[in-house]
Amino acid sequence: MWTTHSYSKTRAQNLIIAGLLAILGVLALVSLSLGAYQIPFARLVGVILDGLGVQGVAAESQQVNVLLQIRLPRIVLATLIGGGLGVAGASLQGMFRNPLVEPGLIGVSSGSALFAVIYLVLIAGSTGIWKTMSAFGLPLFAFVGGLIHVAAVYRLSRSQGKTETSTLILAGVAINAMAGALIGLTLFYADDAALRSFTFWSLGDLGGASWAKVPTALLLILIPSLFLFRDYRALNALSLGEHEAFHMGVNVKQIKIKLLITTALIVGVGVSLAGMIGFIGLIVPHLIRIGFGADHRLVLPGAFLLGAILMNLADLIARLIVIPAEMPIGVVTALIGAPFFIWLIFNLNKPKR
């Protein structure tokens, strides 16, 4: 039954979502304006209208190209990838009922990176079927790698029907170490150009953003994220425990398989498009829960929007801090996320009074 309390709660959640959308919009405008080539705010509307073909609006061709062909697709990709990492982290934490879980910690990112490197070094230059599916070959390989690794970590962490936190983290460390060794072995067969490209890619890079990559991100990140939004009831039930969720009518096995496949797809595609970007999936769900509560009806879309905000903010810092060069975006997210991770571990281990 619809009550005054539920109406007020829904209204408050909608206001929070609207506020996050407003912050993301303002940040996008700032990102469009600032950079090695600055475009004044007063010119932004004119440049956008000129790029859309509106007559009578004066704008320099260089401004139009920088805005519409370089910065705008970069912001769109940062929004989709950051949002995807945020909602994937929130889903994994809800499924495992563990606040320390994030895609990088349990091997999803490293597994995706391993299979992406295998594709780039050993397959990308081949002919035949791989040449015809070049647009989806890398995301497909990254997805398969992430899925294999997260399934392995999940299987290793299970004991007598339960997921052990310590075993989960140790399994993630082991899988990450193995993936790192296999990446090194694969790179042994790469040339110098591929090694340099991998170095920057492994640190996270949106410098290669283009409109050609946006459809892949829309199809394989945004749509799966929207499907995750629909599972908020199941995640709320899982937060009480697997047995409790089962008695509440949740098909626990089915929802876990769905969450593992969907999050592996989102993270794998994100890794294939922007490289290894850590801590977004860890930080974002915690900030949402600390600020607004643990209801996944808000946590999931809130994590997507806040992940998009943090990703765009990190990208803006990466572009501005060493002008005219660019700092790898993964370095920025690590500098923000690592202290937060240490703080989180410290507070989790602090004895309760």
Sequence and secondary structure as in RCSB ss.txt:
>XXXX:A:sequence
MWTTHSYSKTRAQNLIIAGLLAILGVLALVSLSLGAYQIPFARLVGVILDGLGVQGVAAESQQVNVLLQIRLPRI
VLATLIGGGLGVAGASLQGMFRNPLVEPGLIGVSSGSALFAVIYLVLIAGSTGIWKTMSAFGLPLFAFVGGLIHV
AAVYRLSRSQGKTETSTLILAGVAINAMAGALIGLTLFYADDAALRSFTFWSLGDLGGASWAKVPTALLLILIPS
LFLFRDYRALNALSLGEHEAFHMGVNVKQIKIKLLITTALIVGVGVSLAGMIGFIGLIVPHLIRIGFGADHRLVL
PGAFLLGAILMNLADLIARLIVIPAEMPIGVVTALIGAPFFIWLIFNLNKPKR
>XXXX:A:secstr
   HHHHHHHHHHHHHHHHHHHHHHHHHHHHHH SSS   HHHHHHHHHHHTT TT    HHHHHIIIIIIHHHH
HHHHHHHHHHHHHHHHHHHHHT TT  TTTTTHHHHHHHHHHHIIIIITT  THHHHTHHHHHHHHHHHHHHHHH
HHHHHHHEETTEE HHHHHHHHHHHHHHHHHHHHHHHTTS HHHHHHHHHHHT   TT  GGGHHHHIIIIIHHH
HHHHTTHHHHHHHTT HHHHHHTT  HHHHHHHHHHHHHHHHHHHHHHH    SHHHHHHHHHHHHH S HHHHH
HHHHHHHHHHHHHHHHHHHHTTTTS   HHHHHHHHHHHHHHHHHHHHHS   
